[in-house]
Structure formats: C-alpha cells, structure tokens
Amino acid sequence: MVVLATNAERSPDLFLTAVDATGTQYEHGRHYDIALLRARDAGYETPMMAFDQYDAAARLLRRAATFIEGGNAATGD
C-alpha cells in the first residue's frame, strides 16, 4: 500500500506499507484504513490518501517515476 501524506516537515511524502487483509477486509476497504492508521502512527499527517497496486493512482505513480527519470510517461519508455 502507498499513502500520500504530509510528513513532519509539512511536505508531501509517500508512506509505504505491506498490508495483509482477509478477503472480507479487502472487500470492505479495510486495507486502506490499516495503511492510513500506520501512516498516522509513523508521524504522517492529513491530508492523506491510501491506494493499492490496483488503483489508478498506482498506474500514475509508475508513469511519474518514468517521467522523473527522463523517460516518456505516455509510453513508459
């Protein structure tokens, strides 16, 4: 899971955490809640938004990494 949050320096940051959730927890979105609680416990502040590898934000994050490294974000090259 990835949590986009505000760090102690009041800058935007990414908090990464592995979350094990049951099928029922996953269906009810509890994996997002768990990730957000872990980020808060680690000292991150709101605003916060959690996403997993299946969310649109994860695809955009991969494109952003390509862009930052000087590649073509549209093609992933």
C-alpha positions as CSV (number, residue, x, y, z in Angstrom):
1,M,0.0,0.0,0.0
2,V,1.0,3.6,-0.6
3,V,-0.2,6.5,1.4
4,L,0.2,10.0,0.0
5,A,0.5,12.2,3.1
6,T,2.2,15.2,4.8
7,N,5.4,14.5,6.6
8,A,6.8,16.2,9.8
9,E,8.4,18.9,7.7
10,R,4.9,19.7,6.2
11,S,6.0,18.4,2.8
12,P,4.1,15.9,0.6
13,D,5.5,12.4,1.0
14,L,4.8,8.8,0.3
15,F,4.5,6.2,3.1
16,L,4.9,2.6,2.0
17,T,3.5,-0.4,4.0
18,A,2.6,-4.0,3.3
19,V,-0.9,-4.8,4.5
20,D,-2.2,-8.4,5.0
21,A,-6.0,-8.3,4.8
22,T,-8.7,-11.0,4.7
23,G,-11.0,-11.2,1.7
24,T,-13.7,-9.6,3.8
25,Q,-11.5,-6.8,5.0
26,Y,-10.3,-6.2,1.4
27,E,-13.9,-6.1,0.1
28,H,-14.8,-3.5,2.7
29,G,-11.7,-1.4,2.1
30,R,-10.2,-2.1,5.5
31,H,-6.7,-2.4,3.9
32,Y,-6.9,1.4,3.1
33,D,-7.9,2.1,6.8
34,I,-5.0,0.0,8.0
35,A,-2.5,1.8,5.8
36,L,-3.8,5.2,6.9
37,L,-3.5,4.3,10.6
38,R,0.0,3.0,10.1
39,A,1.0,6.3,8.4
40,R,-0.6,8.3,11.2
41,D,1.2,6.2,13.8
42,A,4.5,6.8,11.9
43,G,4.0,10.6,12.3
44,Y,2.4,11.5,9.0
45,E,-0.4,14.0,8.9
46,T,-3.5,14.8,6.9
47,P,-4.4,15.2,4.2
48,M,-3.8,11.5,3.5
49,M,-4.9,9.2,0.8
50,A,-4.2,5.5,0.5
51,F,-4.0,3.4,-2.6
52,D,-3.0,-0.1,-3.6
53,Q,-1.5,-1.6,-6.8
54,Y,-4.9,-1.9,-8.5
55,D,-5.9,1.8,-8.1
56,A,-5.5,4.4,-10.8
57,A,-3.0,6.3,-8.6
58,A,-0.6,3.3,-8.8
59,R,-0.5,3.4,-12.6
60,L,0.1,7.2,-12.5
61,L,2.8,6.7,-9.9
62,R,4.6,4.3,-12.3
63,R,4.3,6.9,-15.0
64,A,5.5,9.7,-12.8
65,A,8.6,7.6,-11.9
66,T,9.3,7.1,-15.6
67,F,8.8,10.9,-16.2
68,I,11.1,11.8,-13.3
69,E,13.8,9.5,-14.7
70,G,13.6,11.3,-18.1
71,G,11.5,8.7,-19.9
72,N,8.3,9.1,-21.8
73,A,5.5,8.9,-19.3
74,A,2.9,8.3,-22.0
75,T,4.6,5.1,-23.3
76,G,6.5,4.1,-20.2
77,D,9.8,4.1,-22.2
